[in-house]
């Protein structure tokens, strides 16, 4: 019996995927649930597992766009598993069977050698190159259009190192991200406001409680729980930042689903912490760890990245001092975290060295006014600089035990 494997639906509203990589070859024996391919949608890269065991016949090539529900391979379930499957035996050729490869005859040069075809001449002219700069592969050494397209103009005197180039098609996910980034710049009135945060109070709390917190809950007490809960508090104070535009309407939410930008093997992914307003420090840290591990291992699902009412991104892990993060549509705001640097600050009339982080809020000015945007970022700053009172109800030990 031959099973026709069809592309499953990765998530709502996705009608097409792209075969990114086949993890098996045509004719291989595959086991049930073995990953056989990686497929790209416009939201994520996902693994496609074999539905049954058997000999596989591929029906699509890498790079093909395939509709959801279309057949991508056949699996012959009646085929017996070959002995030593996956370890093809190769015998060394016997000495008497070795034959010398025929020597290639040198290409014959004629009057046409190095002459460019009309189409090639046009391409070379656009690149500012001449036919003598290109080695022709056509008949008698003629320069073809393909030769001209592949030709790379010399950029000054060549050095001694490699100067190779590669042309590779972007994945469907990367193309969709690029399209969305451009649309955000073109379709929103995006502005960014900045502030600075004295991180010393959070440093003090982490130094005092981080070992106890990790021993009790199995996760570290990081910065993300403080920032997430500070954002939740600020969103409740300034609900316009937690809303979005839908045509001529403003959509408001009475919950806070916080998208967290994390770096995965296939690029940036933005999983969502659902109902963050109901989570404790332990709950946020556990959820951040779970989602980050799933993103790193390529197991994140489209559903886990769908939705979200506000985004937090941390360029500080890569050393960024300051940036203007781009809104994650259809959301209206995104908070950018950055690196922490010891800087001089005036404290009670004295210059003191303190760990400072610059923070940035990018927002859609069509729906969020300056008062709300600045007030929101100030509220985040206040909570981070006074976490015991504003995030822990003056009882840090109890807050970190929950």
KETI-318898 format. One record per residue (C-alpha): residue number from 0; residue in one letter; x negated, y negated, z negated. Coordinates in pm, 1 decimal. Each point is the difference from the previous one (the first is absolute). Layout:
     i   aa         c1         c2         c3
   NUM    a          X          Y          Z
...
This chain:
     i   aa         c1         c2         c3
     0    x        0.0        0.0        0.0
     1    x     -130.5     -343.3       97.4
     2    x       74.1     -294.1     -227.8
     3    x       35.1     -343.5      154.5
     4    x     -143.7     -250.4     -246.7
     5    x      163.1     -340.5       21.5
     6    x     -109.3     -333.6     -140.3
     7    x      183.3      -50.6     -332.6
     8    x      131.7     -342.7      -90.3
     9    x     -264.5     -176.0     -214.4
    10    x      254.3     -248.9     -130.7
    11    x      298.2     -216.7       71.5
    12    x      -19.0     -218.0      313.9
    13    x     -303.6      184.6      142.5
    14    x       79.9      143.2      344.7
    15    x     -347.1       70.3      137.5
    16    x     -340.0      120.3     -121.0
    17    x     -340.6       36.0      159.7
    18    x     -221.1      308.1      -11.5
    19    x     -309.0     -142.1     -170.1
    20    x     -205.3      320.1      -36.9
    21    x       56.9      368.9       57.9
    22    x     -157.6      188.4     -291.3
    23    x       16.6      330.5      190.4
    24    x      -75.4      105.8      356.3
    25    x      227.7      152.6      259.6
    26    x       15.0      376.3      -57.6
    27    x     -105.4      -11.3     -365.8
    28    x      170.9      215.5     -259.1
    29    x      160.5     -224.1     -264.1
    30    x      143.3       79.8     -341.5
    31    x      334.2     -128.2     -125.3
    32    x      -29.3     -347.6     -161.3
    33    x     -352.2      -44.4      140.7
    34    x      -50.6     -360.3      119.6
    35    x      -15.7       15.6      379.2
    36    x        9.8     -368.9       96.2
    37    x       -9.2     -356.3     -124.3
    38    x      275.1     -219.7      142.5
    39    x       19.9     -377.5      -11.5
    40    x      322.8     -189.8      -44.9
    41    x       22.9     -377.5      -15.3
    42    x       -4.5       27.0     -381.2
    43    x     -236.6      282.2      -95.0
    44    x     -220.6      288.4      112.6
    45    x      143.1      335.5     -106.0
    46    x     -104.1      364.5       26.4
    47    x      210.9      245.4      200.1
    48    x        0.9      348.4     -160.2
    49    x       60.4      324.6      190.8
    50    x      353.7      125.4      -57.0
    51    x      -98.9      366.8       46.0
    52    x     -309.7      214.8       50.6
    53    x     -107.2      104.0      350.0
    54    x     -187.7      -95.6      315.3
    55    x       47.2     -367.0       83.9
    56    x       45.2     -151.2      345.9
    57    x      -33.1     -379.0       11.5
    58    x      259.2     -190.6      204.5
    59    x     -127.4     -353.9      -53.1
    60    x     -339.4     -162.2       17.6
    61    x     -175.0     -233.9     -240.4
    62    x      119.3     -355.2       57.3
    63    x      338.9      108.0      139.3
    64    x      305.0     -187.5     -128.4
    65    x      262.7      259.5      -92.8
    66    x      364.4      -57.5      -92.0
    67    x      126.3      125.1     -335.2
    68    x      159.2      340.5       69.8
    69    x     -218.9       73.2      304.4
    70    x     -192.5      329.3       26.1
    71    x     -373.9      -43.1      -62.9
    72    x     -112.4      362.8      -17.8
    73    x      110.0      363.9       16.1
    74    x      -90.2      259.9     -262.4
    75    x       12.1      368.0      103.8
    76    x      106.5      162.5     -325.4
    77    x      -32.2      355.0      141.8
    78    x     -368.5      -42.1       74.9
    79    x     -229.7      198.0     -228.7
    80    x     -260.1     -182.5     -201.0
    81    x     -333.8       70.4      166.3
    82    x     -283.3      145.0     -205.2
    83    x     -228.9     -274.5     -121.2
    84    x      233.6     -270.0      129.9
    85    x     -163.2     -334.1       15.6
    86    x     -350.4      148.5       31.5
    87    x      -56.2       61.8      371.3
    88    x     -282.4      238.8       69.2
    89    x     -271.3     -111.5      233.9
    90    x     -266.3      227.6      141.9
    91    x     -338.3     -129.9       97.8
    92    x      -51.3       40.3      373.2
    93    x     -235.1      279.7       93.2
    94    x     -336.8     -100.1      129.8
    95    x       52.8      167.9      336.3
    96    x      333.1     -178.8       43.7
    97    x     -150.4     -346.9      -45.5
    98    x      -14.8     -187.5      321.1
    99    x     -166.0     -325.8       66.3
   100    x      243.5     -281.8       64.1
   101    x      -26.6     -126.6      352.8
   102    x     -203.7     -313.9       17.5
   103    x      204.3     -304.5       90.0
   104    x     -110.0     -154.9      323.1
   105    x      -83.5     -369.5      -23.9
   106    x      275.0     -224.6      131.9
   107    x      -62.4     -104.7      357.6
   108    x      -35.0     -375.0       38.9
   109    x      163.0     -164.4      299.7
   110    x       89.0     -351.9      108.6
   111    x      317.3       35.8     -212.7
   112    x     -189.6       66.9     -324.8
   113    x       84.1     -274.0     -253.1
   114    x      273.0     -149.8      218.1
   115    x      318.9      -90.1     -188.5
   116    x      346.9       75.0      130.3
   117    x      233.2     -301.2       39.7
   118    x      188.5       90.3     -320.6
   119    x     -329.1       43.5     -187.3
   120    x     -126.9     -335.7      129.4
   121    x      305.0     -174.0     -146.4
   122    x      -46.7      162.4     -342.2
   123    x     -373.0      -77.7       -3.1
   124    x       64.0     -362.0       96.6
   125    x      237.3      -39.4     -295.8
   126    x     -276.0      134.4     -229.1
   127    x     -267.3     -220.0      157.0
   128    x     -197.8      303.3      114.5
   129    x     -152.2      109.2      330.7
   130    x        4.5      343.8      160.0
   131    x     -374.3       36.9      -65.7
   132    x       73.7        2.5     -375.0
   133    x      208.7      317.4       31.4
   134    x      -95.3      357.5       87.0
   135    x      252.7      127.4      252.8
   136    x      155.9      343.5      -29.3
   137    x      186.9       -4.2      331.1
   138    x     -101.7      160.7      326.2
   139    x     -364.5      -74.7       83.9
   140    x      -24.9     -213.8     -316.8
   141    x      281.9     -242.2       76.6
   142    x      129.8     -205.3     -296.5
   143    x      363.4       95.7      -56.7
   144    x      270.5     -194.8     -179.4
   145    x      -31.6      242.1     -292.9
   146    x     -373.6      -72.8      -19.5
   147    x       75.7     -373.3       -9.3
   148    x      265.8       36.0     -270.8
   149    x     -238.8      200.4     -220.8
   150    x     -293.4     -233.7       58.3
   151    x     -102.1     -211.9     -300.6
   152    x     -164.8     -337.3       65.8
   153    x     -349.5      -34.4     -142.9
   154    x      -10.4     -235.3     -300.0
   155    x     -349.8     -141.2       15.6
   156    x     -316.8      205.5      -10.3
   157    x       76.8      359.0     -103.9
   158    x     -146.1      108.6     -331.2
   159    x     -150.9      333.0      -89.4
   160    x      306.4      131.2     -185.9
   161    x      320.8      160.5      124.3
   162    x      242.3     -226.9      186.1
   163    x      286.8      242.3       51.6
   164    x      365.7     -103.8        1.2
   165    x      316.3      200.3      -55.4
   166    x      353.5      -58.7      119.6
   167    x      258.4      174.2     -217.2
   168    x      375.4      -31.5       -4.1
   169    x      145.5     -142.1     -322.5
   170    x      224.5      231.0     -198.9
   171    x      372.8      -66.1        1.4
   172    x      -26.7     -107.7     -366.1
   173    x     -279.7     -249.5       73.6
   174    x      186.7     -137.2      304.9
   175    x      313.8      -48.6     -209.5
   176    x     -197.1     -172.1     -277.2
   177    x     -157.7     -233.0      256.3
   178    x      340.7      -79.3      148.2
   179    x      149.7      -74.4     -342.4
   180    x     -290.2     -222.3     -104.7
   181    x       40.1     -211.5      312.7
   182    x      378.4      -17.6      -42.8
   183    x      -41.0     -119.1     -360.9
   184    x     -220.3     -286.8      113.1
   185    x      242.8      -89.7      278.9
   186    x      335.0       52.3     -171.5
   187    x      -51.9     -124.8     -356.8
   188    x      -93.7     -335.2     -151.1
   189    x     -281.1      153.1     -205.2
   190    x     -187.2     -209.8     -253.4
   191    x     -244.9       96.5     -275.3
   192    x      -42.5     -150.8     -346.1
   193    x     -292.8       75.0     -232.0
   194    x      -84.1        9.5     -368.9
   195    x     -263.0      143.2     -232.7
   196    x       39.4      243.7     -287.5
   197    x     -219.6       35.0     -307.4
   198    x      -24.0      378.9      -33.2
   199    x     -165.8       -1.1     -344.9
   200    x      319.7       89.1     -194.0
   201    x       53.4      305.5      223.5
   202    x     -366.8       95.5      -33.5
   203    x       36.3      -14.3     -379.2
   204    x      311.9      219.8        2.2
   205    x     -156.4      256.5      232.1
   206    x     -317.8       17.2     -207.8
   207    x      204.6       61.1     -313.5
   208    x      257.9      247.7      131.0
   209    x     -125.4      161.3      323.8
   210    x     -151.6      312.5     -160.6
   211    x      307.1       62.7     -215.2
   212    x      229.6      -69.9      296.8
   213    x     -180.1      248.9      226.4
   214    x      -13.9      268.1     -267.2
   215    x      373.2      -32.3      -66.6
   216    x      133.5      -41.4      356.5
   217    x     -264.7      154.3      227.1
   218    x      -37.7     -314.7      210.6
   219    x     -222.9     -303.1      -35.7
   220    x      121.4     -340.3     -113.8
   221    x      -78.5     -200.9      313.0
   222    x       86.0     -346.6      123.5
   223    x      294.0      109.0      218.9
   224    x      236.6       59.2     -291.5
   225    x      -61.2     -353.0     -133.0
   226    x       46.5     -155.8      344.9
   227    x      306.7      209.0       85.1
   228    x      178.3      -83.5     -324.8
   229    x     -100.2     -367.2       28.4
   230    x      147.8       -4.9      352.6
   231    x      321.6      169.3     -118.4
   232    x       40.5     -268.1     -268.3
   233    x      -64.5     -281.9      249.9
   234    x      243.6      149.2      255.9
   235    x      275.1       -6.2     -261.7
   236    x      -77.6     -367.0      -67.7
   237    x      -14.6      -91.1      370.6
   238    x      238.8      238.8      182.3
   239    x      -41.2     -174.0      337.9
   240    x     -348.7      152.3       19.9
   241    x      167.8      341.3      -32.3
   242    x      240.1      -64.2      289.2
   243    x      -24.4       21.6      378.1
   244    x      159.6     -144.7      312.5
   245    x      230.9      210.1      217.7
   246    x      112.5     -212.8      294.1
   247    x      206.2     -284.5     -142.2
   248    x       26.0      162.1     -344.4
   249    x     -215.1       14.5     -313.1
   250    x      -17.6      346.6     -156.0
   251    x      -65.8       -6.8     -376.0
   252    x      -91.9      297.2     -220.2
   253    x       63.9       63.5     -367.3
   254    x     -286.9      251.8      -12.0
   255    x     -375.0      -27.2       54.7
   256    x     -150.2      257.7      237.6
   257    x     -369.9      -89.3       14.6
   258    x     -203.1      102.9      305.2
   259    x     -364.9       71.5      -81.0
   260    x     -251.9      -23.5      283.8
   261    x     -247.8      290.7      -18.1
   262    x     -276.2      107.4      236.4
   263    x       41.6      345.8      151.1
   264    x     -194.8      207.5      254.5
   265    x      226.3     -128.2      278.1
   266    x      -19.4     -363.5     -108.1
   267    x      203.8     -222.3     -227.5
   268    x      318.5      149.7     -142.6
   269    x      262.5     -166.5     -217.6
   270    x      189.5      248.0     -221.5
   271    x      274.8     -131.9     -226.1
   272    x       38.1       12.9     -378.9
   273    x      377.7       29.4      -39.0
   274    x      181.3     -193.4     -273.5
   275    x     -322.2     -131.7     -150.0
   276    x      209.9     -203.9     -242.0
   277    x       77.2      323.4     -186.5
   278    x     -361.8      115.2      -34.4
   279    x     -245.4      -34.6     -288.5
   280    x     -376.1      -41.5       32.6
   281    x      -33.3      379.3        4.1
   282    x      275.5       32.4      259.9
   283    x     -161.0     -250.3      237.3
   284    x     -350.3      147.0      -32.5
   285    x      130.6      355.3       54.2
   286    x      195.9     -102.0      307.8
   287    x     -290.3     -197.9      147.4
   288    x     -230.8      299.6      -47.4
   289    x      251.8      242.9      152.3
   290    x       62.5     -213.7      308.6
   291    x     -368.8      -81.3       50.0
   292    x      -94.1      370.3      -10.2
   293    x      274.4       90.2      247.3
   294    x     -111.8     -277.7      234.6
   295    x     -364.5      108.5      -27.7
   296    x       88.0      363.7       72.5
   297    x      223.2      -91.7      294.3
   298    x      311.9      132.7     -175.1
   299    x      190.8     -326.6      -32.7
   300    x      345.8        9.7      160.4
   301    x      184.1     -265.2      196.5
   302    x      268.8      -13.8     -269.2
   303    x     -264.7      -86.1     -260.5
   304    x     -105.3     -300.3      210.4
   305    x      347.1     -119.5       98.2
   306    x      165.3     -289.7     -177.5
   307    x     -168.1     -215.9     -258.7
   308    x      101.9     -351.7      -99.3
   309    x     -345.7     -146.6      -69.1
   310    x     -360.6      107.1       68.0
   311    x     -324.7      -10.4     -199.9
   312    x     -331.3       38.8      184.1
   313    x     -344.4       11.8     -157.6
   314    x     -280.0     -116.4      225.5
   315    x     -218.3      -30.7     -307.2
   316    x      -90.1      369.0       14.6
   317    x     -188.9      -79.9      321.6
   318    x     -163.4     -312.0     -144.8
   319    x      234.7     -267.2      136.7
   320    x      -17.2     -328.7     -191.9
   321    x      299.4     -168.0      166.7
   322    x      239.6       77.5      285.6
   323    x      341.2      -83.6      144.0
   324    x      187.6      331.7        5.6
   325    x      259.4       54.3      272.5
   326    x      363.1       64.7      -98.6
   327    x      123.0      359.1       29.2
   328    x      328.3      -42.0      196.6
   329    x      288.1      -18.0      -68.9
   330    x     -122.2     -107.5     -344.1
   331    x      -48.9     -368.8      -72.5
   332    x     -306.0        5.3     -227.7
   333    x     -330.6      173.4      -66.8
   334    x     -247.6      -47.4     -285.8
   335    x     -370.4       26.9       77.8
   336    x     -242.3      108.5     -274.2
   337    x     -373.5      -65.9       39.8
   338    x     -331.0       79.1     -165.3
   339    x      -75.3     -103.2     -357.4
   340    x     -299.7     -228.3      -40.5
   341    x     -145.3     -160.6     -312.1
   342    x       49.9     -375.6       40.7
   343    x      -36.3     -303.4     -229.2
   344    x      330.2     -117.2     -147.9
   345    x       98.4     -278.5     -235.5
   346    x      142.2      163.2     -314.8
   347    x       94.3     -227.4     -292.8
   348    x     -229.3     -269.8      130.5
   349    x     -297.2      231.2       47.6
   350    x     -146.3      166.1      309.5
   351    x       35.3      378.1      -38.5
   352    x      -82.6      279.6      245.5
   353    x      317.1      199.2       69.9
   354    x      100.3      279.8      245.7
   355    x      212.9     -178.0      261.1
   356    x      213.3      135.9      282.7
   357    x      144.4     -216.1      275.9
   358    x      353.5      104.1       95.1
   359    x      198.1      -88.7      311.5
   360    x      371.2        8.6       78.2
   361    x       99.7        0.4      366.2
   362    x      370.0      -66.6       48.3
   363    x      262.5      -70.3      265.0
   364    x       83.5     -368.7      -32.0
   365    x      331.2       56.6      182.6
   366    x      144.2      155.6     -314.6
   367    x     -243.3      -93.3     -280.5
   368    x      -53.3     -367.3      -85.5
   369    x     -321.9     -145.3     -138.2
   370    x      140.4      -24.5     -351.7
   371    x       84.5      371.1       -8.2
   372    x     -328.3      113.2      155.5
   373    x     -221.4     -206.5     -229.1
   374    x      217.4       79.8     -304.1
   375    x      -17.0      370.9       79.4
   376    x     -380.8        2.4       20.5
   377    x      -29.6     -205.2     -319.5
   378    x      228.9      250.9     -175.9
   379    x     -227.3      285.0      115.8
   380    x     -302.5     -191.7     -127.7
   381    x      165.3      -67.1     -338.9
   382    x       87.9      368.0      -50.1
   383    x     -351.0      116.9       90.8
   384    x     -165.9     -252.7     -228.2
   385    x      238.6       73.8     -288.1
   386    x       94.1      367.4       47.7
   387    x       51.6       81.6     -367.3
   388    x      281.6     -250.7      -37.0
   389    x      155.8        4.8      347.6
   390    x      -44.6      363.5      107.4
   391    x      -30.5      191.5     -329.0
   392    x      244.4     -175.9     -230.7
   393    x     -286.8      -78.3     -240.4
   394    x      -55.1      370.9      -64.4
   395    x     -273.6      130.3      234.0
   396    x      -44.8      331.7     -180.6
   397    x      368.6       87.0       39.2
   398    x       11.3     -123.8      360.3
   399    x     -294.1      220.6       97.7
   400    x      133.6      307.7     -179.2
   401    x      328.4        8.6      192.3
